[in-house]
């Protein structure tokens, strides 16, 4: 039952804690935030929520002294979580009277609902608004104090403008005000100091450092006002402020003492245990917290999140602990229970690994002192592509370096990670040594560990493919064949989860099939490799598959398609070529053939020169033959004479596979024909009707269907088309079915081919 107020302000001697505090001389002006409060008090409710030492009260005091309030400001300093109605309401009445609001004696002498009704009547009788600031208002949800403040806020609007400063969300039905657009919120991230404010704070202590040092200090303190103030006080005594900033962290004695006293030691035992055990985590959610702290302590997680603004939402139920507070908690954990720390890291690593958070799991295995478990996790999850850069996200370099340092261990997985890391950093010798050691150790694994053996052998093959793709195509092809055989032991779901492995395998296989003259097989492999590369987000493999497909189209005499493909391969977001990229020679030889087909001999000669330069750095006998053949065709075109004789001369010294040479001879004839007489260009004239023309479209394609078809020709996946056109995937699939029906085809490649025949592309 509520106790009635025993005192009230009489307008002559305000009760303690009921006047706006004086403006501190050390206050750092923060106009970007006072402007937001000024905007917020135009509505009914403004909340400023942040941890201890975040500068909430200082900010509100600064705002109160700006003179930008819409009416008088009544200030009440509350008692935190121990707020009692019989203490709060006399202070509120005293503050309102001090601010110039008339409160009837009957209201001041009442309690409970009559008191709220009396205050409501006094406030609503006013013409001008009144701003009531409740500083350190942390009453519990459902308490009489909370309910009475809710009632006052509800009934005294729009005259009453409430500003609440708290370490946690005040129990004032914030969601209702948020939905109606009547809530202004400033939270921990908003209260964090920026670089300008940090520099101003340091200047108050006579400290001048570079912008880089200011930024570094601000990041180390996470913008926390108290931490920055402690740092500035310490820097006054330091001969080298820059060195101090480099070492400043949450283990600073003043920071530890402040946060332990103000935050940690006031927590109940279960909450304290939860804070300490979860401090080993960079990010946490309720399930992970329970895994580390136990179900009983983990049950406090919702209360912890609600009541501790040092925990900041990271999205999707995850939270991040304020950096300096996390440092303090880790320091206390190491001091109080040092033997528990490795076990907590092991639990975290196991949970994160089960939930697919590879980098975080690896980091915790390393912190637990078990690098071999980290290596096993990477290889067992077939995640070596994240070390090689075959897919995103890449494993952070610092983790990979730590794993590489234990490659001498008697297990194959750390050696495989070391090999991949060395290859990613261009150290071929170290890669070869680690691969050899990994191969030997994998061969010594027990036969009953079949899954582990498969993972190690497949990882070994993937590294060899990546290593040898540019230098030793035959060796890469052998590794690809081994990888394909091993992939047959995996489930479809596993391969789908790691598209970088089939992407690399198919790209290498298609590369070899093309050079064997197996054009149809190469087309299938390269198209599938392109799709997998798109799924893996691998721009290099995607670009190389496009160039190889363009080269294939040249051999088929489809120069327009070849030109489109190399154009796609050369455009962002795909990566640009470096001098040592093997596919660079293929790019230039395709452009040379397209130039010949267009009758642009000067352009063809320039591209042939670029091809030879690229071949000097990365030899490719197949591309060299096509370069020589194009050069001979250029000479034959300039020489003139009977077409058959010129073709014979051009192909006489060509060493392409016999079957492929028969395919290429009609292409050579078409190129030479484009240079004869009126020089009618292959790309400029309509394509001749096919020998067995398909039916015309049953009906005209819609504008949207043509857009989808155009992107289909660019080798975009269904998901990419949906993103590009701002459609759902199901809508794109519906358009594709309609396109197939209208073109009388059943596959993507057939739709593109038919569309080109009908000049729809």
C-alpha positions in Angstrom: 0.0 0.0 0.0 1.3 3.5 -0.9 2.5 5.7 1.9 1.3 9.3 1.6 3.8 12.2 1.2 4.8 13.8 4.4 6.4 16.9 2.9 6.0 19.0 -0.1 7.9 21.9 -1.6 6.5 25.3 -0.5 8.1 27.4 -3.2 10.5 29.0 -0.7 13.0 26.2 0.2 13.1 23.5 -2.5 13.6 20.0 -1.3 17.0 18.5 -1.9 17.4 17.1 -5.4 14.6 19.2 -6.9 16.5 21.9 -8.7 18.4 21.9 -12.0 22.1 21.3 -11.1 24.6 24.0 -11.8 26.5 23.8 -15.1 29.9 22.0 -14.3 33.0 23.8 -15.4 34.4 20.5 -16.8 31.4 19.8 -19.1 32.2 19.1 -22.7 29.6 20.9 -25.0 27.6 18.3 -27.0 25.3 20.4 -29.2 24.5 17.4 -31.5 22.8 15.7 -28.6 21.2 18.7 -26.9 19.6 19.5 -30.2 18.0 16.0 -30.1 16.6 16.6 -26.6 15.3 20.0 -27.6 13.5 18.2 -30.5 12.3 15.4 -28.2 10.7 17.7 -25.6 8.3 18.9 -28.3 6.7 15.5 -27.7 5.5 13.7 -24.5 8.5 11.4 -23.7 12.3 11.5 -24.1 14.5 8.8 -22.6 18.3 8.9 -22.3 19.5 5.4 -21.5 23.1 4.5 -21.0 25.5 2.8 -18.6 27.1 4.4 -15.6 29.5 7.1 -16.5 28.1 7.6 -20.0 27.3 11.3 -19.4 23.5 11.1 -19.2 23.1 13.6 -16.4 25.8 16.0 -17.7 24.0 16.0 -21.1 20.6 16.8 -19.5 22.2 19.6 -17.4 23.8 21.1 -20.4 20.5 21.0 -22.3 18.6 22.5 -19.3 21.0 25.5 -19.4 20.6 26.1 -23.1 17.3 27.9 -22.5 15.6 26.0 -25.4 13.0 24.2 -23.3 9.4 24.9 -24.4 8.5 25.8 -20.8 9.9 25.7 -17.2 12.1 22.7 -16.3 11.4 20.8 -13.1 14.3 18.5 -12.1 14.1 15.5 -9.8 17.1 13.4 -8.8 15.8 9.9 -8.0 17.1 7.2 -5.8 17.6 4.6 -8.5 16.1 1.1 -8.0 15.1 1.9 -4.4 12.6 4.6 -5.5 9.7 4.9 -3.1 6.5 6.8 -3.9 6.5 8.6 -0.6 9.9 10.0 -1.4 9.5 10.6 -5.1 6.3 12.5 -5.2 7.2 15.2 -2.6 10.3 15.8 -4.7 8.2 16.0 -7.9 5.8 18.5 -6.2 8.7 20.6 -4.9 10.4 20.6 -8.3 7.2 21.6 -10.1 6.5 24.4 -7.5 10.1 25.6 -7.9 9.6 25.7 -11.6 6.6 27.9 -11.2 3.7 25.4 -11.4 0.9 25.9 -8.9 0.1 22.6 -7.1 -3.1 22.7 -4.9 -2.4 21.9 -1.2 -5.0 19.1 -1.5 -3.1 17.4 -4.2 0.2 17.7 -2.3 -1.4 16.3 0.8 -2.9 13.2 -0.9 -1.3 10.0 -2.0 -1.8 7.3 -4.7 -4.3 8.0 -7.5 -5.7 11.2 -5.9 -2.2 12.6 -5.9 -1.7 11.8 -9.6 -5.2 13.2 -10.3 -4.3 16.4 -8.4 -1.0 16.9 -10.3 -2.8 16.2 -13.6 -5.4 18.8 -12.9 -2.7 21.3 -11.9 -0.7 20.7 -15.0 -3.6 20.6 -17.5 -4.8 24.0 -16.2 -1.6 25.5 -17.6 -1.3 27.1 -21.0 2.4 26.4 -21.4 4.2 23.0 -21.3 6.3 21.9 -18.3 9.3 19.7 -18.7 9.9 17.2 -15.9 13.3 15.6 -15.8 13.6 12.4 -13.7 17.3 11.7 -13.3 18.4 8.1 -12.4 14.9 6.8 -12.6 15.3 3.0 -12.4 12.1 1.8 -10.6 11.0 -1.8 -11.2 8.3 -2.7 -13.8 4.8 -2.9 -12.2 5.8 -1.1 -9.0 3.5 1.6 -7.6 6.0 4.3 -8.6 6.1 3.1 -12.2 2.4 2.8 -12.4 1.8 6.3 -11.0 4.3 7.9 -13.4 2.6 6.1 -16.3 -0.7 7.5 -15.1 0.6 11.1 -14.9 2.3 10.9 -18.3 -0.9 9.5 -19.8 -3.4 12.1 -18.3 -1.2 15.2 -18.2 -0.3 15.2 -21.9 0.2 17.4 -23.8 1.3 19.9 -21.1 3.7 17.5 -19.4 6.9 16.7 -21.3 8.8 14.0 -19.5 12.6 13.4 -19.8 13.9 10.2 -18.1 17.6 9.5 -17.5 18.3 5.9 -16.7 20.8 3.0 -16.8 18.1 0.8 -18.3 14.8 1.1 -20.1 12.3 2.8 -17.8 9.0 0.8 -17.4 6.9 3.4 -19.1 5.3 1.4 -22.0 8.0 2.7 -24.4 6.7 0.5 -27.2 3.4 2.4 -27.3 5.1 5.8 -27.6 7.5 4.3 -30.2 4.7 3.0 -32.4 2.9 6.3 -32.2 6.1 8.3 -33.1 6.0 10.1 -29.8 9.2 8.8 -28.3 12.7 10.3 -28.6 15.5 7.9 -27.6 19.2 8.5 -26.9 21.0 5.3 -26.1 24.6 4.1 -25.4 25.7 4.4 -29.0 24.4 7.9 -29.2 26.0 9.0 -25.9 29.5 7.7 -27.0 31.9 10.6 -27.5 33.1 11.3 -31.1 36.6 12.4 -32.0 35.8 16.1 -31.7 34.3 15.7 -28.2 37.2 13.5 -27.1 39.7 16.1 -28.2 37.8 18.8 -26.3 37.8 16.6 -23.2 41.6 16.1 -23.5 42.1 19.8 -24.0 40.5 20.5 -20.6 43.4 18.6 -19.1 46.0 20.4 -21.2 46.6 17.4 -23.4 47.3 17.9 -27.1 47.8 14.9 -29.3 47.4 14.0 -33.0 44.0 13.2 -34.5 45.2 9.6 -34.9 45.9 9.3 -31.2 42.5 10.9 -30.3 40.7 8.4 -32.6 42.7 5.5 -31.1 41.8 6.5 -27.5 38.1 7.0 -28.4 38.0 3.5 -30.0 39.7 1.9 -27.0 37.2 3.5 -24.6 34.3 2.8 -26.9 33.4 6.5 -26.6 32.6 6.0 -22.9 32.7 9.4 -21.2 34.0 8.1 -17.8 36.7 6.0 -19.4 37.9 9.0 -21.5 37.9 11.2 -18.4 40.0 8.6 -16.4 42.4 8.3 -19.3 42.8 12.1 -19.5 43.5 12.3 -15.8 46.2 9.6 -16.1 47.7 11.2 -19.3 48.4 14.4 -17.3 51.0 12.5 -15.4 52.5 10.6 -18.4 55.6 11.7 -20.2 54.4 10.0 -23.4 50.6 10.3 -23.8 50.8 8.4 -27.1 52.4 5.4 -25.4 49.7 5.5 -22.7 46.9 5.5 -25.2 48.4 2.4 -27.0 48.2 0.5 -23.7 45.0 1.9 -22.2 42.4 -0.7 -21.7 39.8 -2.0 -19.2 42.5 -3.3 -16.9 43.4 0.3 -15.9 43.2 0.4 -12.1 40.9 3.4 -11.9 38.6 2.0 -14.5 38.4 -1.4 -12.8 37.8 0.1 -9.4 35.0 2.4 -10.7 33.1 -0.3 -12.6 33.5 -3.0 -10.0 32.1 -0.7 -7.3 29.4 0.9 -9.4 28.2 -2.1 -11.5 29.6 -5.5 -10.7 29.5 -5.7 -6.9 25.9 -4.4 -6.7 24.6 -7.4 -8.8 23.0 -10.4 -7.2 25.1 -13.6 -7.3 23.4 -15.2 -10.3 23.7 -12.1 -12.3 27.3 -11.5 -11.3 28.2 -15.1 -12.4 26.5 -14.6 -15.7 28.4 -11.3 -16.4 31.7 -12.9 -15.5 31.3 -16.2 -17.4 30.0 -14.5 -20.6 32.8 -11.9 -20.5 35.0 -14.3 -22.6 32.5 -13.7 -25.5 32.6 -10.8 -28.0 29.0 -11.4 -28.9 26.3 -13.4 -27.1 22.8 -14.5 -27.2 20.6 -16.2 -24.6 21.4 -19.8 -25.7 25.1 -19.2 -25.7 25.0 -17.5 -22.4 23.2 -20.5 -20.9 25.8 -22.8 -22.4 28.6 -21.0 -20.6 26.9 -20.0 -17.3 24.6 -22.9 -16.9 20.8 -23.0 -17.3 20.1 -21.4 -13.9 22.4 -18.4 -14.4 21.5 -18.3 -18.1 17.9 -17.7 -17.1 18.9 -14.3 -15.9 19.9 -13.3 -19.5 16.7 -11.4 -20.3 16.9 -9.5 -17.1 20.6 -8.7 -17.7 19.8 -7.4 -21.2 17.0 -5.3 -19.9 18.8 -3.9 -16.9 22.4 -3.3 -18.2 23.0 -0.8 -20.9 26.6 -1.9 -21.1 25.1 -4.7 -23.3 24.2 -3.2 -26.7 22.0 -4.9 -29.3 23.8 -6.3 -32.3 20.7 -7.6 -34.1 18.8 -10.9 -34.3 19.0 -11.6 -30.6 22.7 -11.0 -30.3 24.4 -8.5 -27.9 27.8 -6.9 -27.6 29.3 -5.9 -24.3 30.9 -2.5 -24.0 34.6 -2.9 -24.7 36.0 -1.5 -21.5 33.4 -3.2 -19.3 34.2 -6.5 -21.0 37.9 -5.9 -20.2 37.1 -5.3 -16.6 34.9 -8.4 -16.4 37.7 -10.5 -18.0 40.2 -9.1 -15.6 38.0 -10.1 -12.6 37.3 -13.5 -14.0 41.0 -14.2 -14.4 41.7 -13.1 -10.9 38.8 -14.9 -9.2 38.6 -18.2 -11.2 41.6 -18.5 -13.5 41.2 -22.3 -14.0 37.7 -21.7 -15.4 38.8 -19.5 -18.3 40.0 -22.3 -20.7 36.9 -24.4 -20.0 34.7 -21.4 -20.9 36.5 -20.9 -24.2 36.1 -24.6 -24.9 32.4 -24.5 -24.3 32.1 -21.4 -26.4 34.1 -22.9 -29.3 32.0 -26.1 -29.3 28.7 -24.2 -29.3 29.8 -21.7 -32.0 31.2 -24.6 -34.1 27.9 -26.4 -33.9 26.1 -23.3 -35.1 28.3 -22.6 -38.0 30.1 -19.6 -36.6 33.5 -20.8 -37.8 35.8 -17.8 -37.2 34.5 -17.2 -33.7 34.8 -21.0 -32.9 38.4 -21.0 -34.2 39.2 -18.0 -32.1 37.9 -19.6 -28.9 39.7 -22.9 -29.6 42.9 -20.9 -29.9 42.2 -19.0 -26.6 41.5 -22.4 -25.0 45.0 -23.5 -26.0 43.8 -26.1 -28.4 44.9 -25.1 -31.9 44.7 -28.7 -33.2 41.0 -28.6 -32.5 40.7 -25.4 -34.4 42.5 -27.0 -37.4 40.3 -30.0 -37.3 37.2 -27.7 -37.3 38.3 -25.9 -40.4 39.2 -29.0 -42.3 36.3 -31.0 -41.0 33.9 -28.3 -42.1 35.6 -28.1 -45.6 36.2 -24.5 -44.9 39.7 -24.3 -46.4 38.3 -22.0 -49.1 37.9 -19.3 -46.5 41.7 -19.5 -45.9 42.5 -19.6 -49.7 40.1 -16.7 -50.5 37.9 -18.9 -52.7 34.8 -17.7 -50.9 33.6 -15.2 -48.4 33.9 -14.5 -45.6 37.7 -15.1 -45.3 39.1 -16.3 -42.1 40.9 -13.4 -40.3 44.6 -13.5 -41.0 45.5 -13.3 -37.3 43.7 -16.6 -36.7 45.3 -18.3 -39.7 48.8 -17.1 -38.6 48.3 -18.6 -35.1 47.3 -21.9 -36.6 50.2 -21.9 -39.0 52.6 -21.6 -36.0 51.5 -25.1 -34.8 51.8 -26.8 -38.2 54.6 -29.0 -36.8 52.0 -30.8 -34.6 51.6 -34.5 -35.4 48.2 -34.0 -37.1 47.4 -33.2 -40.7 44.8 -30.5 -40.2 47.2 -27.7 -38.9 49.6 -28.5 -41.7 46.8 -28.2 -44.3 45.8 -24.8 -42.8 49.5 -23.7 -42.9 49.7 -24.8 -46.6 46.6 -22.8 -47.5 47.8 -19.8 -45.6 51.3 -19.9 -47.3 49.6 -20.2 -50.7 47.3 -17.3 -50.0 50.4 -15.2 -49.1 52.4 -16.2 -52.1 54.9 -18.5 -50.3 55.1 -21.4 -52.7 58.0 -23.2 -50.9 56.3 -23.1 -47.5 53.0 -24.3 -49.2 54.8 -27.3 -50.8 56.5 -28.3 -47.5 53.3 -28.1 -45.5 51.4 -30.0 -48.2 53.9 -32.8 -48.2 53.8 -33.0 -44.4 50.0 -33.0 -44.4 49.8 -35.7 -47.1 52.1 -37.9 -45.0 50.2 -37.4 -41.8 46.8 -37.9 -43.5 48.1 -41.2 -44.8 48.8 -42.3 -41.2 45.3 -41.7 -40.0 43.4 -44.7 -38.8 41.2 -46.3 -41.5 38.1 -46.2 -39.2 38.2 -42.4 -39.2 36.7 -42.3 -42.7 35.1 -38.9 -42.5 38.3 -37.3 -41.2 40.4 -39.0 -43.9 38.0 -37.8 -46.6 38.1 -34.2 -45.3 41.9 -34.2 -45.2 42.3 -35.7 -48.7 39.7 -33.4 -50.2 41.3 -30.3 -48.5 44.7 -31.5 -49.8 43.2 -31.7 -53.4 41.6 -28.3 -53.1 44.9 -26.6 -52.1 46.7 -28.4 -54.9 44.1 -27.2 -57.4 44.4 -23.6 -56.2 48.2 -23.9 -56.2 48.6 -25.5 -59.7 45.8 -24.0 -61.6 47.9 -21.2 -63.0 51.3 -22.9 -63.3 50.7 -26.6 -64.0 47.3 -27.2 -65.6 47.8 -31.0 -66.0 48.6 -31.4 -62.3 45.6 -29.2 -61.4 43.4 -31.3 -63.6 44.6 -34.4 -61.8 43.9 -32.8 -58.4 40.4 -31.8 -59.8 39.7 -35.4 -60.8 40.7 -36.6 -57.3 38.5 -33.9 -55.7 35.5 -35.0 -57.8 35.9 -38.5 -56.7 36.0 -37.5 -53.1 33.1 -35.2 -53.5 31.0 -38.1 -54.6 31.2 -39.3 -50.9 29.6 -36.1 -49.7 26.0 -35.3 -49.4 24.4 -32.8 -51.8 23.7 -30.5 -48.9 27.4 -30.4 -47.9 28.4 -29.6 -51.5 25.7 -26.9 -51.7 27.1 -25.3 -48.6 30.6 -25.1 -50.1 30.1 -24.1 -53.8 33.7 -22.9 -54.0 34.9 -26.5 -54.2 32.7 -27.5 -57.2 33.4 -24.0 -58.7 37.1 -24.6 -58.7 36.8 -28.2 -59.8 34.5 -27.5 -62.7 36.5 -24.5 -63.9 39.7 -26.6 -64.1 37.8 -29.5 -65.7 36.2 -27.2 -68.3 39.6 -25.6 -69.0 41.1 -29.0 -69.8 38.1 -30.2 -71.8 38.2 -27.1 -74.0 41.9 -27.7 -74.7 41.1 -31.3 -75.5 38.6 -30.1 -78.2 35.6 -31.5 -76.2 33.6 -28.3 -76.8 30.2 -29.6 -75.6 31.6 -31.1 -72.4 33.6 -27.9 -71.8 30.5 -25.8 -72.2 28.6 -27.9 -69.6 31.5 -27.8 -67.1 32.2 -24.1 -67.5 28.5 -23.1 -67.3 28.2 -25.2 -64.1 31.4 -23.8 -62.8 30.2 -20.3 -63.5 27.0 -20.9 -61.5 28.9 -22.3 -58.6 31.4 -19.4 -58.6 28.4 -17.0 -58.5 27.1 -18.9 -55.5 30.5 -18.8 -53.8 30.9 -15.1 -54.5 34.2 -15.8 -56.2 34.8 -13.1 -58.7 38.1 -14.5 -60.1 36.6 -17.9 -60.9 33.4 -16.3 -62.3 35.6 -14.0 -64.5 37.8 -16.9 -65.7 34.8 -19.1 -66.5 33.3 -16.3 -68.6 36.5 -15.9 -70.6 36.8 -19.6 -71.2 33.2 -19.7 -72.4 34.0 -16.7 -74.7 37.0 -18.7 -76.1 34.7 -21.6 -76.7 32.2 -19.4 -78.6 35.1 -18.2 -80.8 35.9 -21.8 -81.7 32.2 -22.2 -82.6 32.2 -19.1 -84.7 29.8 -17.2 -82.4 31.7 -14.0 -82.2 28.8 -11.9 -81.0 28.3 -14.2 -78.0 32.1 -14.2 -77.4 32.2 -10.4 -77.4 29.3 -10.2 -74.9 31.0 -12.7 -72.6 34.4 -11.0 -72.5 32.6 -7.7 -72.0 30.9 -9.1 -69.0 34.2 -10.6 -67.7 35.8 -7.1 -67.9 33.1 -5.2 -66.0 32.7 -4.5 -62.3 32.0 -6.0 -59.8 34.4 -8.7 -61.3 38.0 -8.1 -60.4 40.4 -6.7 -63.0 43.3 -8.7 -64.4 46.8 -8.7 -63.0 49.8 -9.3 -65.2 50.2 -12.9 -63.9 46.5 -14.0 -64.3 46.5 -17.0 -66.7 43.2 -16.1 -68.2 44.5 -12.7 -69.4 46.0 -14.3 -72.5 42.6 -15.9 -73.3 40.9 -12.5 -72.9 43.2 -10.9 -75.5 43.1 -13.7 -78.0 39.2 -13.6 -77.9 39.3 -9.9 -78.5 41.7 -10.5 -81.4 39.4 -13.0 -83.1 36.4 -10.7 -82.6 38.4 -7.9 -84.2 39.2 -10.1 -87.2 35.5 -11.0 -87.5 34.6 -7.4 -87.5 37.2 -6.6 -90.1 39.1 -4.4 -87.6 42.6 -5.7 -88.4 44.5 -2.9 -86.5 42.6 -3.8 -83.3 43.2 -7.5 -83.9 47.0 -6.9 -84.3 47.0 -4.9 -81.0 45.2 -7.6 -79.1 47.5 -10.3 -80.6 50.5 -8.3 -79.3 48.9 -8.2 -75.8 48.2 -12.0 -76.1 51.9 -12.7 -76.7 52.9 -10.4 -73.8 50.6 -12.3 -71.5 51.8 -15.7 -72.8 55.4 -14.7 -71.9 54.4 -14.4 -68.3 51.9 -17.3 -68.1 52.4 -19.8 -71.0 49.4 -21.6 -72.4 50.1 -23.7 -75.5 46.5 -23.8 -76.5 46.0 -20.1 -76.5 49.4 -19.7 -78.2 48.1 -21.9 -81.1 44.9 -19.8 -81.4 47.1 -16.6 -81.3 49.3 -18.0 -84.1 46.2 -19.1 -86.1 44.7 -15.6 -85.8 47.9 -14.0 -86.9 48.1 -16.3 -89.9 44.4 -15.4 -90.8 45.3 -11.7 -90.6 48.2 -12.2 -93.0 46.0 -14.3 -95.3 43.3 -11.6 -95.3 45.9 -9.0 -96.4 47.4 -11.4 -99.0 44.2 -12.1 -100.9 43.8 -15.1 -103.3 41.5 -18.1 -103.4 39.7 -18.6 -100.1 40.5 -22.4 -99.9 44.2 -21.8 -100.5 44.4 -19.1 -97.8 42.6 -21.3 -95.3 45.0 -24.1 -96.0 48.0 -21.9 -95.6 46.6 -20.5 -92.3 45.9 -23.9 -90.7 48.9 -25.7 -92.1 51.1 -25.2 -89.1 48.3 -25.3 -86.5 48.7 -28.0 -83.8 45.2 -27.9 -82.4 43.5 -31.3 -81.8 42.4 -32.8 -85.2 38.7 -32.9 -84.3 38.8 -29.3 -83.1 40.7 -28.2 -86.2 37.9 -29.5 -88.4 35.5 -27.4 -86.3 37.6 -24.3 -86.6 38.2 -24.4 -90.4 34.7 -23.1 -91.2 35.2 -20.4 -88.6 38.4 -19.4 -90.3 36.6 -19.3 -93.7 33.9 -17.0 -92.2 36.6 -14.7 -90.8 38.4 -14.5 -94.1 35.1 -14.0 -95.9 34.4 -11.0 -93.7 37.6 -9.4 -95.0 36.8 -10.0 -98.7 35.0 -7.8 -101.2 32.7 -5.3 -99.5 34.1 -6.4 -96.2 30.7 -7.3 -94.9 31.3 -7.9 -91.2 30.1 -11.0 -89.4 28.9 -9.1 -86.4 27.1 -6.5 -88.4 24.9 -8.6 -90.6 22.0 -10.8 -89.6 22.9 -14.4 -88.8 22.0 -16.9 -91.5 18.9 -19.0 -90.7 19.7 -22.3 -89.0 19.5 -25.5 -90.9 16.6 -26.6 -88.7 15.0 -23.4 -87.6 12.8 -23.7 -84.5 9.3 -22.3 -84.3 8.8 -18.6 -83.9 7.7 -17.5 -80.4 4.0 -18.4 -79.8 3.5 -14.9 -78.6 5.5 -11.7 -78.0 7.7 -11.5 -74.9 6.7 -8.8 -72.4 9.1 -6.0 -71.5 9.8 -7.7 -68.1 10.4 -11.1 -69.8 12.9 -9.5 -72.1 14.7 -7.9 -69.1 14.9 -11.3 -67.5 16.0 -12.9 -70.7 18.8 -10.3 -71.1 20.1 -11.1 -67.6 19.9 -14.8 -68.4 22.3 -14.2 -71.3 24.7 -12.6 -68.8 24.9 -15.9 -66.9 23.2 -14.4 -63.9 21.6 -16.8 -61.4 17.9 -16.6 -60.5 18.8 -15.0 -57.2 21.0 -12.3 -58.9 18.3 -11.6 -61.5 15.8 -11.1 -58.7 18.1 -8.7 -56.8 18.9 -6.8 -60.0 15.3 -6.3 -61.0 13.9 -5.9 -57.4 11.7 -8.9 -57.8 11.2 -12.0 -55.7 12.9 -15.2 -56.7 9.5 -16.9 -57.3 8.4 -14.0 -59.7 11.6 -14.5 -61.7 11.0 -18.2 -61.9 7.5 -17.5 -63.2 8.9 -15.2 -65.9 11.5 -17.8 -66.9 8.8 -20.4 -67.3 6.9 -18.0 -69.5 10.0 -17.3 -71.6 10.7 -21.0 -72.0 7.1 -21.6 -73.2 7.1 -18.8 -75.7 10.5 -19.7 -77.1 9.6 -23.4 -77.2 12.6 -24.5 -75.1 13.2 -26.1 -71.8 16.6 -24.9 -70.6 18.4 -21.7 -70.0 21.1 -22.2 -72.6 18.5 -23.2 -75.2 16.5 -20.0 -74.4 19.6 -17.8 -74.8 20.6 -19.6 -78.1 17.0 -19.4 -79.4 16.7 -15.7 -78.5 19.9 -14.9 -80.4 18.6 -16.7 -83.4 15.5 -14.6 -83.3 17.5 -11.4 -82.7 15.8 -10.9 -79.3 19.2 -10.3 -77.8 
